[in-house]
Structures are given as structure tokens and as C-alpha cells.
Amino acid sequence: MNRWQELYKQKLVSADDAAKLIHDNDNVVAPLSNGQPLGLINAVAQRIRNDELKGVTYVAGVDVRWFDLYHKDLVGKVLIDSGFVSIATRNGVGEGLFTYTPCRLGETVDMIQRCRECHVACMVVSPMDKHGFFSTGCNVDWGWEAAKLSHPRSIIVEVNENMPRTYGHNQLHISEVSAVVENTIPLFELPPIPITDKDEKIGRFIADLIEDGSCIQIGIGGMPNAIANFLTDRKDLGIHSEMLTDTMVDLYEAGAITCSKKNFMPYKWVGSFALGTSKLYNFIDENPMVEMHSTRFVNDPYIIGKNDNMISVNATMEVDLSGQAASESIGTMQYTGTGGQLDFVQGTWRSKGGKSFLTLYSTYTNKNGEVKSKIVPTLSPGIFTTVSRTDVQYVVTEYGVASLKGQNLRTRVKELIAIAHPDFRPRLEWEARKMNYIP
């Protein structure tokens, strides 16, 4: 047993004992999705339930599992603060039981460091290597560098043998860690997402504008999957993306991704977190081609712009005739978050030959069964603007691509009406005249 193994043994404790490192009124920061330590946080919940702990704020995001900390009997005893609302926290935030912090992923580390105090940082890590290092694996995102820079009183790691070991800047040394908990559980895997006819149409429009040698950032869902299906014949695509996905592995296996034409960090996939299935997690495990870094690096618009021919694809929920895009709420109800959308829209504009696409279906059906347009004269009351009209470059629906960046209001109206559902085009034109956007 070397000295690092001996130190590991000294710091190895139960989840219940590690939870005792959290004090009243502490801010506890954890990473996204699979990076959140289930065993530790459930032990913290039990301490709160036993009236041993009060005033704790738990900061995380993209919550894909249900934690005991989220039970309604703990409301008022702990504050759940989400940086990106997901399935496990959406109802709690919507009902005002939890809260949401508006943030862009590229700035979250600085926000934690400069705008609030981090008392305890906790995260899931891979098993320790012979040099005493843990990897934060598929969830570097904001958690790792926040722990490094915000000088928390305690850093607690939960070792999971299923967490991939990844290259890049994402390691913690045993000497930096206050306590080690072991909890090997399966990583959360995303279920299959069907591709609709609309997804295919949108995917083909975008794929037609992606050239060989482009560097891509695409998310998850039917539409990104559809885009990937149309890119299998491309050559030498690269990866610089906040999130790594299964479809990227598919494109690599098809020979479309080589990263050989990347002018910034060539031959490397660059990501900040990975969310998908075991196929993805196994692919990135000890893969020297893949580098995982903090969102402070990956999502920095300056860094993004270093990649020539950068392609960014993100979903939005509503676009008005001036070009404002609302991508995170339904009215005032927070549905997701800003995430890295604005980071990549702005970063792609800095890229030589870069293109950013915001995608949405042209219509939706409301709870009364009425079909409504997602391209609207003005944004719905209470809805939050995610990407300003000065930043939006391309908007895509199943009816085509609207080019907005640098265009005047008259041109924007023409472009957006052309990709709206035909049933709504006359009304949109009438509203545009009413607002004096067009004569």
C-alpha cells in the first residue's frame, strides 16, 4: 500500500459520517446529473429530517435522479437551488418550493466563486489511480473547478466504479479531499428518443449547411439525432461541445468524426459533461482522444470561437418577429435553463465560418387542443428571453431556415414568416404591419 492508498484509507468514511461535515446554513455545491453524489446527499437529507441540520442550500442542476432532499416534508428546512431545471426539480421550482438561479454555463464557476460562498463541494468521481488522483469523469461541468477555485471548507467525493476515468483538466488529488464515500451504482442513462417527421425535415435543413471539417456542438433529442443521421457521409468533423452524446459516438463509428481538421486542439474531442447511455460512458472511459474540461473553459465564447467552422445547434421554444428567442420557460414557469446556449451562439459568431442554429417546430397544441404558432409577433407575457435578437443567427423550423444576424426588421419579418406554419403567415404579416415593422 503506497502513501496515497494509505491516505485514502484514512479518509474513507460512511455517507452518514461524511454528511456531518456539512454545517447549518452551508451552501453545498454539486455538479450536474451523474456528478451528484446520491449516497451523500441522501444522508444529508436524513440529518435534516432528524433536525440535526438546518438552513442548508443545495446547488446543482440537470437533476436526473430523485434525491431524498427533494421530499416535500423538507421544504423550508433546505433550499434546492437549480442552475438548470430538469425532470426531478421542475415541479418543485414551478410550485415555488425550490428556486432557480439564472446563469449561463460558461460563467457558473465564476458566479460560485464571486457571487456566493461555497462551503462544501461534493461530487462523484472514478476510483483513485496509483498516483492518488480521482477523475470527475463524465461530469466535470461546474463542480470540479468550483471546488478548485472557491476554497470550500470541505471537498467530499463519492467514488463510483461506474464513473468513467477521463483525460483533460478534471482531476482531484486525495490530498485535496476532506472525505471519501464509496457508492457504486449504475449511471443514469437516457431512454431512446424517437425522431419525428418534423425532426427529420429540420435535421436535413441544418445538415445541408454543415461542411466537411466543421466542428460541431449538438444537444440531445429527436432533432439532434436526425441531424446526425444526415451527417454520416461527412468527413473530418470535429467536436467542441459542452455535452457529449451518443450520436457523436455513432458519427465517429461511421467515420465522420476524426477531429483531424480542428485548428484548435486538433485530434481531440473537447467536452464538459456527457449524458447518454453506457455506450457513451464506455467510449469516453480512458479514451485519450476525449478531453473533459470545466464549463469555464469549454463554454467560454472566446475559446469556442478559436474553432474554425464551428457549428452550434440548440433548441428554442418561441421566437418573435424581431428575432428574440425564448428557450427556457413556459410563461413564467422555468422549464429548463439558459445552459450553454448563449455561450455557443456568441462563440460560434466569433468562429471563422461559424454558424449557430436555433430550432423549433412551427406550432404547438395547447392544453385546450388549440394549435398555436411558435413564431409570434411579440414574446408571450412572462416568458424569458434567452438569446437576444442581436445574437440570433439562424432560426430553423420544418419549413426552412431564417437568416437573421445583421438583418433589419423588414428582412427579419420576411425570413421568419417564411418559416412559420402557412396557416399563421397572414396573421403574422398583419401584426408586423400593425407594429410598423413593415409598410
C-alpha positions in Angstrom: 0.0 0.0 0.0 1.5 3.3 -1.1 1.1 6.6 0.8 -1.9 7.7 -1.4 -3.7 4.4 -0.7 -3.0 4.9 3.0 -4.4 8.4 2.9 -7.5 7.1 1.0 -8.0 4.5 3.7 -7.8 7.2 6.4 -10.3 9.4 4.7 -12.8 6.7 3.7 -16.0 7.1 5.8 -19.6 6.2 5.6 -22.1 8.6 3.9 -23.6 9.3 7.3 -20.2 10.4 8.7 -19.4 12.5 5.6 -22.7 14.3 6.0 -21.5 15.5 9.4 -19.0 17.7 7.6 -22.0 19.9 6.4 -23.0 22.6 8.9 -26.0 24.7 9.5 -26.5 27.4 6.8 -23.9 25.9 4.5 -24.0 26.3 0.7 -23.4 22.8 -0.8 -22.4 22.8 -4.5 -22.6 19.7 -6.7 -22.1 19.1 -10.4 -24.8 18.2 -13.0 -26.7 14.9 -13.5 -24.5 11.8 -12.8 -22.0 14.0 -10.9 -24.4 14.4 -8.0 -23.5 12.1 -5.1 -26.7 10.2 -4.3 -25.5 8.4 -1.1 -24.0 11.5 0.5 -27.0 13.8 -0.3 -29.5 11.3 0.9 -27.5 11.1 4.2 -27.7 14.9 4.4 -31.4 14.7 3.9 -31.7 12.3 6.8 -29.8 14.6 9.1 -32.2 17.4 8.1 -35.1 15.2 8.7 -33.7 14.3 12.2 -33.4 18.1 13.0 -29.7 17.8 13.1 -29.1 20.3 10.3 -30.9 23.5 9.1 -30.6 26.3 6.6 -28.6 24.3 4.0 -28.7 25.4 0.3 -28.1 22.7 -2.2 -26.8 24.0 -5.6 -26.8 21.6 -8.6 -28.6 21.2 -11.9 -29.8 18.8 -14.6 -31.2 16.6 -11.8 -31.9 13.2 -13.4 -32.5 11.3 -10.2 -34.8 11.8 -7.3 -33.0 12.7 -4.1 -34.5 12.3 -0.6 -33.6 16.0 -0.2 -36.4 16.9 -2.6 -39.2 15.4 -0.5 -41.9 18.0 0.4 -41.5 17.3 4.1 -38.1 19.0 3.9 -39.5 22.2 2.3 -38.4 25.1 4.4 -35.6 23.1 6.0 -33.4 23.1 2.9 -33.3 25.2 -0.2 -32.9 23.4 -3.5 -31.2 25.8 -5.9 -31.1 24.7 -9.5 -28.8 26.1 -12.2 -30.6 24.1 -14.9 -34.1 22.8 -14.2 -34.7 19.2 -15.1 -37.3 16.4 -14.6 -36.6 15.9 -10.9 -36.8 19.6 -9.9 -39.2 21.1 -12.5 -42.3 20.8 -10.4 -40.6 22.0 -7.3 -39.3 25.1 -9.0 -42.7 25.7 -10.7 -44.5 25.5 -7.4 -42.1 27.8 -5.7 -40.8 25.1 -3.3 -37.4 25.2 -4.9 -35.6 28.0 -6.7 -33.7 28.7 -9.8 -30.5 30.7 -10.5 -30.4 32.3 -13.9 -26.9 31.5 -15.3 -25.0 30.6 -18.4 -22.8 27.6 -18.0 -19.7 29.4 -19.1 -20.0 31.7 -16.1 -21.2 29.3 -13.4 -17.7 28.7 -11.9 -17.1 32.4 -11.6 -20.6 33.0 -10.2 -20.0 30.5 -7.5 -16.6 31.9 -6.7 -17.5 35.6 -6.9 -21.2 35.9 -6.1 -21.8 33.4 -3.3 -19.8 31.3 -0.9 -19.2 27.6 -1.4 -18.8 25.9 2.0 -18.9 22.3 0.8 -18.2 20.9 -2.7 -19.2 17.3 -3.4 -19.1 15.2 -6.5 -19.0 11.7 -7.9 -15.6 10.5 -9.1 -13.9 7.5 -10.6 -11.8 5.2 -8.4 -8.4 6.7 -7.4 -5.4 5.9 -9.6 -2.0 4.9 -8.3 -0.9 8.5 -8.2 -3.7 9.5 -5.9 -5.9 11.2 -8.5 -9.7 10.9 -9.0 -11.3 11.8 -12.3 -14.6 13.6 -12.3 -15.3 11.6 -15.5 -18.4 12.4 -17.4 -19.4 15.4 -15.1 -16.7 18.0 -14.9 -19.1 20.8 -15.8 -19.0 23.5 -13.0 -18.4 21.2 -9.9 -14.7 20.4 -10.3 -13.4 23.9 -10.9 -15.7 25.4 -8.4 -14.1 23.1 -5.8 -10.7 24.2 -7.0 -11.2 27.9 -7.0 -13.9 28.7 -4.4 -11.8 27.4 -1.5 -14.6 25.4 0.2 -14.2 24.3 3.8 -14.7 20.7 2.7 -14.5 18.7 -0.5 -16.3 15.3 -0.4 -16.0 12.8 -3.1 -18.3 9.8 -3.7 -16.3 7.0 -5.5 -18.4 5.1 -8.1 -16.7 2.3 -10.0 -19.0 3.1 -13.0 -17.8 6.6 -13.3 -15.5 6.8 -16.4 -11.9 8.0 -16.0 -11.4 10.8 -18.5 -8.5 12.9 -19.7 -8.3 16.6 -19.7 -8.4 19.0 -16.7 -10.8 17.4 -14.3 -8.8 15.6 -11.6 -8.8 15.9 -7.8 -6.0 14.5 -5.6 -6.6 12.6 -2.5 -4.6 15.2 -0.5 -7.3 17.8 -1.5 -10.2 15.8 -0.4 -11.8 16.0 3.1 -13.7 12.7 3.0 -14.2 9.8 0.7 -17.5 7.9 0.4 -17.9 4.7 -1.7 -21.2 4.2 -3.6 -21.2 2.1 -6.8 -24.5 2.5 -8.6 -25.4 2.5 -12.3 -25.0 5.8 -14.0 -28.3 7.3 -15.2 -28.9 6.5 -18.9 -31.2 8.5 -21.2 -34.0 6.5 -22.8 -34.3 6.3 -26.6 -35.9 9.4 -28.1 -38.0 8.9 -31.3 -37.3 11.0 -34.4 -40.4 12.7 -35.9 -41.0 13.8 -39.4 -40.5 17.4 -38.3 -37.2 16.5 -36.7 -36.1 14.9 -40.0 -37.0 18.0 -42.0 -35.2 20.3 -39.6 -32.3 18.0 -39.4 -31.9 17.9 -43.2 -32.0 21.7 -43.5 -29.2 22.1 -41.0 -27.1 19.2 -42.2 -27.1 20.7 -45.7 -25.3 23.7 -44.2 -22.6 21.7 -42.4 -19.5 21.2 -44.4 -16.7 18.6 -44.2 -14.2 19.6 -41.5 -16.8 21.5 -39.4 -16.6 21.4 -35.6 -19.9 20.6 -34.0 -21.9 21.2 -30.9 -25.3 19.5 -30.8 -27.6 18.5 -27.9 -29.9 15.6 -27.3 -33.3 14.8 -28.6 -35.0 13.7 -31.8 -33.9 16.7 -33.8 -30.1 16.4 -33.0 -30.4 12.7 -33.6 -31.9 13.5 -37.0 -29.1 15.9 -37.9 -26.6 13.2 -37.0 -28.3 10.7 -39.3 -27.7 13.2 -42.2 -24.0 13.7 -41.3 -22.8 10.1 -41.7 -21.2 10.9 -45.1 -19.3 14.0 -43.9 -15.6 13.9 -43.5 -13.3 15.0 -40.7 -15.9 16.6 -38.4 -14.6 17.8 -35.0 -16.1 18.0 -31.5 -16.2 21.0 -29.2 -19.4 20.7 -27.2 -20.5 21.4 -23.6 -22.2 18.0 -23.8 -21.0 14.8 -25.4 -23.8 12.5 -26.7 -24.4 9.0 -28.1 -25.0 10.4 -31.6 -21.4 11.7 -31.6 -20.2 8.2 -31.0 -22.4 7.0 -33.8 -20.8 9.6 -36.2 -17.3 8.5 -35.0 -18.1 4.9 -35.7 -19.4 5.9 -39.2 -16.1 7.6 -39.9 -17.5 11.1 -40.0 -15.7 12.4 -36.9 -11.9 12.4 -36.8 -11.1 15.9 -35.4 -8.2 16.0 -37.8 -9.2 19.3 -39.3 -9.7 21.1 -36.0 -7.4 24.1 -35.8 -7.8 24.4 -32.1 -6.9 21.3 -30.0 -6.8 19.1 -33.1 -7.4 15.3 -32.8 -9.3 15.9 -29.5 -12.9 15.7 -28.6 -13.5 18.6 -26.1 -16.5 18.4 -23.8 -17.6 19.3 -20.3 -20.1 16.6 -19.4 -21.5 13.5 -21.1 -25.1 12.4 -20.9 -26.4 9.4 -22.8 -26.1 5.6 -22.5 -23.5 3.1 -21.4 -22.2 3.2 -25.0 -21.2 6.8 -24.5 -19.8 6.3 -21.0 -17.7 3.3 -22.1 -16.4 5.2 -25.1 -15.0 8.1 -23.1 -13.6 5.9 -20.4 -9.7 6.2 -20.6 -10.0 7.4 -24.2 -7.0 9.6 -24.9 -8.9 11.2 -27.8 -11.5 12.7 -25.4 -10.7 15.6 -23.1 -13.2 16.8 -20.5 -12.8 20.3 -19.1 -14.7 22.7 -17.0 -17.5 24.8 -18.5 -15.4 27.8 -17.6 -13.1 26.7 -20.5 -15.4 24.7 -22.9 -18.2 27.3 -22.8 -16.1 30.5 -23.0 -17.2 32.2 -26.2 -13.5 33.2 -26.9 -12.4 29.6 -26.7 -15.4 28.4 -28.7 -14.5 30.9 -31.4 -11.0 29.5 -31.8 -12.6 26.6 -33.6 -13.0 27.4 -37.3 -16.3 26.4 -39.0 -17.9 26.0 -35.6 -21.5 24.7 -35.8 -23.8 25.1 -32.8 -27.3 23.7 -32.7 -29.7 24.3 -29.8 -33.5 24.2 -29.3 -35.7 27.1 -28.5 -39.4 27.4 -27.6 -40.6 30.7 -29.1 -39.2 33.3 -31.4 -40.8 36.8 -32.0 -40.7 38.7 -35.3 -37.8 40.9 -34.1 -35.7 37.7 -33.5 -35.8 37.3 -29.8 -35.5 33.7 -28.7 -37.1 32.3 -25.5 -35.7 28.8 -24.8 -36.1 28.0 -21.1 -39.6 28.8 -19.8 -43.3 28.4 -20.4 -44.6 31.8 -19.4 -43.0 32.4 -16.0 -42.6 28.7 -15.3 -39.0 27.7 -15.5 -38.8 24.6 -17.7 -35.1 24.2 -18.3 -32.4 26.9 -18.2 -30.1 29.1 -20.2 -27.4 26.5 -20.0 -24.7 27.0 -22.6 -27.0 28.1 -25.4 -26.0 31.8 -25.3 -22.3 30.8 -24.8 -22.3 28.8 -28.0 -24.4 31.3 -30.0 -21.9 34.1 -29.2 -18.8 31.8 -29.5 -19.9 30.5 -32.9 -20.2 34.1 -34.2 -16.5 34.6 -33.3 -15.6 31.5 -35.3 -14.3 31.8 -38.8 -17.1 30.3 -40.9 -19.2 29.6 -37.8 -22.9 29.0 -37.9 -25.4 28.8 -34.9 -28.9 27.4 -35.3 -31.9 27.7 -33.0 -34.5 25.1 -33.8 -38.2 24.8 -33.0 -41.4 23.3 -34.5 -43.5 25.9 -36.2 -46.6 25.1 -34.0 -47.7 23.5 -30.7 -51.0 22.4 -29.3 -52.1 24.0 -26.0 -54.0 22.2 -23.2 -57.3 23.2 -24.8 -56.4 21.4 -28.0 -55.8 24.7 -30.0 -52.9 24.8 -32.5 -50.7 27.9 -31.9 -47.7 29.3 -33.7 -44.3 29.3 -32.0 -43.3 32.2 -34.2 -45.1 35.1 -32.7 -45.4 38.9 -33.1 -44.1 39.5 -29.6 -42.9 37.0 -26.9 -45.6 35.6 -24.6 -46.2 37.5 -21.4 -43.8 36.5 -18.7 -41.6 34.3 -20.9 -37.8 34.8 -20.5 -35.5 35.9 -23.4 -32.6 33.5 -23.6 -30.9 34.8 -26.8 -31.3 38.4 -27.7 -32.2 39.5 -31.2 -28.7 40.9 -31.7 -27.2 37.5 -31.2 -29.5 35.1 -33.1 -28.0 33.9 -36.4 -30.2 31.2 -37.9 -33.7 30.0 -36.8 -34.9 26.7 -38.3 -38.4 25.1 -38.4 -39.7 22.3 -40.5 -40.5 24.9 -43.2 -36.9 26.2 -43.6 -34.1 28.4 -42.4 -34.3 32.0 -41.5 -31.1 34.1 -41.5 -31.4 36.9 -39.0 -28.0 38.1 -37.9 -27.2 41.6 -39.2 -30.6 41.9 -40.9 -33.1 44.8 -40.4 -36.6 44.3 -39.1 -38.2 44.2 -42.5 -35.9 41.4 -43.6 -36.3 39.5 -40.3 -40.1 39.6 -40.6 -39.9 38.3 -44.1 -37.5 35.5 -43.1 -39.4 34.4 -40.1 -42.9 34.5 -41.7 -41.5 32.3 -44.5 -40.6 29.5 -41.9 -43.8 29.9 -39.9 -46.7 27.5 -40.4 -48.7 28.6 -43.6 -51.9 28.9 -41.5 -50.3 31.7 -39.4 -48.4 33.6 -42.0 -51.2 36.1 -42.9 -51.8 36.9 -39.3 -48.1 37.4 -38.6 -47.8 39.7 -41.6 -50.8 41.7 -40.3 -49.3 42.0 -36.8 -45.9 43.1 -38.3 -47.7 45.9 -40.2 -49.5 46.9 -37.0 -46.2 47.2 -35.2 -44.7 49.2 -38.1 -42.1 46.6 -38.8 -43.1 46.5 -42.4 -45.1 49.0 -44.5 
